[in-house]
Amino acid sequence: MELFEQQESPKSSEENSASAPLAERLRPTSLDAFLGQRHLLGEGKPLRIMIERDELPSMIFWGPPGCGKTTLARIIARRTNADYFQLSAVSSGVQDVRKVIERAVTNRKRLKKRTILFIDEIHRFNKAQQDALLHSVEDGVITLIGATTENPSFEVITPLLSRCLVYVLQPLAATELNQLIDHALREDIVLRSQRIEIGEKERELLILLAGGDARIVLNGVETALRLVNLNRRGEKAITIQAIEEAFQRRHIKYDKGGEEHYNIISAFIKSMRGSDPDAAVYWLARMLEGGEDPKFIARRMIVLASEDIGNADPYALTLATSCFTAVDYIGMPEARIVLSQVATYLASAQKSNASYRAIEEALADVKQRSHDEVPLHLRNAPTKLMKDLRYGKEYKYSHDYVEHFTEQQYLPENLKDKIYYYPTESGSEKQIHEHLNHLWKSKQR
């Protein structure tokens, strides 16, 4: 557990040990020096205003590695008048949380002082550990700042999530990473004393391999410099070869400013929708090699299983959901096998988007029409008054009839003949189509 003393003055790069990693030496200590996230920290933006006024709510920073979540928390630590504690969910537990809460209670009662608790990688806390925070956050005993690389909707329990504002931090753009490289060469206590050359192509490769991660860019610069010698002009020229050796892999274009991320997941989904398992597994490999979150891929396959396969193969949704669970349990690199199995199955499965089209058309009616009343015979009648008003009076109990079915009206009067679901002739949906037409003589599809 780490307590940032509020009287501590911000350290410059000169005050940091020259032996510290470049990324640590260049860690900014003020909002003005913080790179990126202008949508949150630009002049007049709400988060910046709250930080400057020291009026922070509990909140969660959600973003990829290297986008500045921990750095932003440390800047808050230096600016705030509250006690500030930092925990890592990897190495901390409920007892550590309770110690902070006890200190916070004392601060509040005796010193009238607030307490801010920053939890790095909060998604690694289990339900019991997150539960331990609930009452203190709700009562304002502590102001929680959580940092996570995972979607809080999936990884943070709903009661805690409802008590926090979620701020989405973006990967750094190519222009911002270029600024960071320039800043490192110009301002760092170690690098500024050297004559360093880095060309445009080398910069592009560094930035592409970093995938928006500031830490990776700086580590790449530092490692590449160790692998090159002085040239005849007394310069250290960072080369493509040095960068590839530093990263221990050849360049795979994946996440240039986020565009390739969306391009490749789109190609992956469309390949499965188009019943091409070979293309699907290729784009899957591109994503995995590029460092994509395997759980993100699994979630998208769950959506596809319903949207594009649906009742043509109802098992597809079960398999896709099981895939997410398996990926969550075992992680990479073994998760690649599960992802490949499910991607090839979904690509090979018979397709239908009938369920998707049905709900879209129904939603359009709901939005565009006034809400029609529920027919009397479908209404529940728990009271005598409701029974006197004929609620549920003419309802026919399906199981009292042959084939457990009898025709009766379930839609509102103005929509009684409407058909939303049109099963296709693919796979299991062909049987559904035949079954519905057999039952509903008056509503043939």
N, C-alpha and C positions, 0 to 999 in steps of 0.2 A: 504494500500500500504506500502510495507516495503523496505527501502533502506539499503543495507549493506554498512557500511562505510569501505573503503578500508584499513584504518590504523588499523582496529580491528585485534587483534592477535587471533589466533585460541585458543579455550578453550579446556582444557583437561577435563577428567571426574571429576577430583577433583574440578575444578572451577565451574562445574555445580552443582546445588543444589541437595542434596541427595534425596530430595522429588520429583524430576523430574522422569518421567517414565524411566525405564531401557533402552528402545530403544532410548530415547533422550540423556541419559547420555553417551551412547556408540556410538553416531553418529560420524563417522570418519570425520576428518578435513583435510586430505591430500590424494593424490592419492595412496600413498604407503599403507595407512591404509584402503583404500576402498576395500571391499570384493566383488569378483565376477566380471563379465564383462571383463574377460581377453581378449576376442576377440576385445574389443574396447580400453581397457586401459592398456594392457600389454606393456612391454618395446618395443618401436619401432612401436607401432600401431598408425594409423593416428590421432585418436581423442586425444590420450595422447600427441602426438607431438604438435597438435594445441593448446591444453590447456597450455602446458609448454611454448610455444612460445607466448602465448596470441594473437593468430591469428585465432580467432574463426569465422566461418561463421554462418548465421542463421541456426538453426537446431531444430529438434523435437526428443525428447526421447520417444520412444514407448515401453512400457513394463508393466507387471502386477504390482499390488500394492506390495510394500516392496522390490523392486529390486534395489532401490537406485537412482531413477530419481531426487528427490528433494535434496538428499545428494550430488549428483554429481554437481548439480547446485550451491549449497552452497560452495563446494570446488572451483568451478570456480570463485565464488564471491571473495573468499579470495586470489586467485592467480592473478586476472585480475587487470590491471591498469585503467580499464574503470569504469564509474559509473554503479552501479548494482542495479536494481529494481526488486522486486518480487511481482507479483500479483497472486491472486487465482481467477480463472474464476467463482468460486461459489459465491464470494462476491464482485466482481469488475465488472465494466461496461465500456462503451465507454469513459465516462468522465475521468476515472482513466487512461485509455490508452492515452488519449489526453494530460493529465498532464505530463506523462512520455515523450511523444513525444516533447512537448514544452521544457521541460528541456534538452532533447537530442539535439534539435536544438541549444539551447544556448551553450551547451557544445561544440558542433561541431564548431560553428562560433567563439566564444570568447576564449575558452580554448583548442581548437584542441583536444578534448577528446572524446573517444567513449562512447556509452551507451549500456549496455546489459539489456534486459528486459526478465525476466523469468516468464512465465505464467504457473502455475500449473493447471492441468486438463483443458487444452486448448480446449478439445472436447466439453466442456460445453458452450463455447462462441458460440452465434448464428452467422448467416451469416453476419449481419450488424456489429457485434462486431469484427469479423475476418477481414471484409473489411477495418475497421479503421486502421489496421496494414499494409495493402498492400504497400502503397507508401513509407512509412518510412522504411520498410524492403528492398524494391527494391532499394531505393536511398542510403541505408546504413546509414541512420540517426540513426536507432537502429539495434542492433544485437539481433534477437529473439531467445530465447530458450524456446520451449514449451514442456510440459510433458503431456502424455496422456496414459490411459490404453486401449483406443479404437483404432481400426485400423484407422490411419490417412487418408487412401484412402476413408473412408466412412464419417469421422467426421470432417475433415479439408477441407475447400474449395480449389478447384484445383489451383486457382491463387496463394494462399498463400503457398500451398504445393510445387508448382513448384519453389518457391524461397528459399526453405529450404532443407537441407540434413536430411534424416530420419535415426536415429540410433536405432536399435532394441536391447533393453535390455532384458536379459533372466532371468527367475526365478532362484534363487540361487540353486545350486546343493546340494545334501545331504552332500557331503564332506565339502562344504563351510559353510553350516548351522551348522555342527558339530564344525568347527573351531570357528564359532561365539559363540556357547555355551561355549566352552573352554575359549575363550577370555573374556566372561562375568564373568565366575566364577573366573578367574585369575586376571582380571584387574579392574573390576568395584569397585568403592569406597565403595559400600554397601555390595556386595556379597563376596568380597575377604576376609572380616573379619569374614565370617561364614564358618562353616564346612558343605558343601553341597555334597550330593551323588545323582548321577543320572546314572542309569544303561543303558545298551545298548538298551534293549527293550523300555525303557522309552524315550530315545533319538529318536529311530526310530518312535515312535508314535508321538512325538512332531513335528518331521520333516514332517511326512506324513500329519498331520493335518494342518500344515502351508502352504503346497502347494507351496514351494519356496519363501515364504514371510518372510523376516528377521524380520520385526516388529512383526509378529504373533508369531514367535519362542520366541522372547524375552519377549513379553507379556505373553506367555504361561508359561515360566519359572518363571516370577515374580509372576503371579497369583497362580500357583501351590505351590510355596513356602509359600504363605500366608495361604494355606489350610492344611499344614502338621505341625506336632509338632516335637519337638526334640526327638530323640530316646535315648536309654540308653547310647549310645556312645557320646551323645552331638551333633549328626549330624541331619541335616534336609534331609531326603531321599525323593526325588520326586517319587511318585508312579503313576502307570497307572490310578488308581482311581482319584487321584488329578488332573491329566492332563485332564481326561474326564470331571470332574466337572468344571475345569477351562474353557474348551471350550463349556460346556453345551451341549455336544453331544457325542455319542459313535463314535469310530473311523470308518470312511468310507474310505477305500482305494481308492484314486482317482488320485492324481497327484504326484507320486513318480518320481521326476526328469523329469517329463513331459511324461513318458512312458504310464502311465495309462490314461492320457488325450487322447492320440492318440488311445490307445486300445479301450476305451469305445466309442469314437465317431465313430470308425470303426465298432464296434459291432452294434451301433445304425443305421448307414447307411445300413449295410448289412441286418439287420433285416427288414427294410422297403423295401429294394430291394427284399428280399425273401418273402414278403407278410405275415409277422408275426407281427400283431399289438400289441400282448401281449409282445413280446420281445422288440419291439420298445419302448413301453411306460415304460418298466422296465429300459432300458438303459437311457432313458430320465430322469427318476427319479433319477438314480445314478448320472447323470451329474448335475442336479439341486441341489441335496443334497450336492454334492461335491463343489458347488460354481461356476460352469461353467457360463460363460457369456451367457445369453439366446439369445442374438442377434447373437452370433457365431453359436448356434444351428439352429436358423432360417435361417441364410445364407446357411448353409449346406443343409437344406431341399429345398431351392430354386434350388440349383444345382441338387439335386436328382430328383426334379420334371421334369427337362428337360432331364437329362442324362438317367434316368431309367424308366420314365413313358412316357414322350414325348407326341406324338400325339395319343397314346392309350387313354389318358384322358387329353385333352388340358387344362381343368379347373384346373388341379393339379398345374400348374405353377402360375395361377392367385391366387389360394388359398395360396400357399406358399409365394408369394410376399406380399399378404395381411397380412399373419402371421407376417412377419418381421415388417411391419408398425404398426400392433397392439401391438406387443411386445415393440417396440420403444416408443409408446404412453403411455402404461400403466405400464410397468415395472413389476418387481416381487413384491409380490408373485402371483398376478392375471395372469401374463403372462404364468404361468405354465398350465393354463386351455386352452389357445389358442394353446400353443405348443402341448399339448396332443391331441387336436382336429385335428390338421393338421397332426401330426405324424401318428395317427391311420388312417386318410383318405389316406395318401400317401401309407402306408403299405397295405391298403386294395384295392387300385386302381389297374386296369389292367396295365401291364407293357410292355414297348417297349424301346429298346435302338437304334432304327433305325436312329433317327435323330443324335444321338451321333456318330454312326458308319459312317453315311454319311459325316459329317464334318471332321472326322478323315481321311477318305479315300481321300476326296477332298484336304485336307491340304497336305497329303503325295504326291499327284500328283503335287500340286503347288510347293512343295519344290524340287521334284526330276526331274521335267521336265522344259525345257526352256519355258518361258511364251508365249503361243500361242496368236496370234493376235485376236482381237475382229472381228467377221464376219462383212463385210461391211454393210449388211442390218440392223445390230443392232446399228450401230454408230450414234451418234447425228450429225446433219449437220446445225450448226448455221450460217455458212458463205457460200458464193457463190462457193468458191474454193472447199469446202468440198462437196457441192452438185454436182459440176462438176466431182468430184472423185467418185461419186455414193454412197456417205455415206448415209445410210438409204433408198436407192432407192427402194429396193425390200422388204422392211419390210411390213408385213401384220398385220393390226390393229385387234387384236383379237375380239373386240366387233362388228366388221362388219360381223361376221360369226355366224352360228347356234351354240348354246350352248356357245357363246362367246369364241370359240376356233377354231384354224386351225393349222394343223401340219406345223411347220417350224423349221429350225435349230437354236438353241440358244447357243450351245456349240461351241468352236473352232473346226476347220475342223478335226484336229487329234483326237479329243475326241467326235465326233458327236454322236457316238453310246454308249457312256459311261453311266452307271446307277450307281448313288451313293446311292440314297434313295430307300430302299426296305421296304415298310410298312409291318408290321406284320398283323396277323389275330386277334389281340387283340383290343377290344373296338372300339373306333372311328377310329382307324387306319385301321380296316377292310374295312370301307366305303371308306376311302382315297385310299386304294389299288384298290378296285373295280373301283372307279372313274378314277384313273390314267390309268388303263388298258383299260377302255372304251374310253378315249380320245386318248391315244397314241397307235394306232394299231401297229405301227412299233417298239415300245419299250415296250414289255410286261415284267412285273416284276414278 
